[in-house]
Amino acid sequence: VLFNLAQMIVKDGEGATKWVEVRVIGAINDEEAKKIAFTVANSPLVKTAIHGCDANWGRIIAAVGRSDATIDPSGISIYFDDVWVVNEGISRGKDAEEAAEEVLKKDHFVMTIDLGLGTSHASVFTCDFSPEYVKINASYRT
């Protein structure tokens, strides 16, 4: 029940058109995995890339780096559903990015970030930032 409620809250976000599970695996502990998952899930640049169906893995790596968690950029792999885009810090090329962009066109997908450091993991749900989100939040004063 709680899992379904969490999904409903994300799907009902202001102007949301997509909902995404950000899954971090291979972290050294659960706290580090959670810190990275939340930093990526809350990144405005990642959220706008999701809306634009842009498999911009550089934005994801940048958010991982901002998390202040223990990482080794040369060990990070990134997947959109089952499409492998980054292998141990190196792009798998244009074909992989184009395949990932097809995944990003879906209403729901899983972004997996494998840190390659340990066995801990965490998942966070997020949504995209759409023009409707900007319109809603620019139309009133708080």
Buried (B, 14 or more C-beta within 10 A) or exposed (E): EEEEEEBEEBBEBEBBBBBBBBBBBBBBBBEBBBBBBBBBBEBEBBBBBBBBBBBBBEBBBBBBBEBEBBBEEEBBBBBBBEBBBBBEBEEBEEEBBEBBBEBBEEEEBBBBBBBBBBEBBBBBBBBBBBEEBEEEEEEEEE
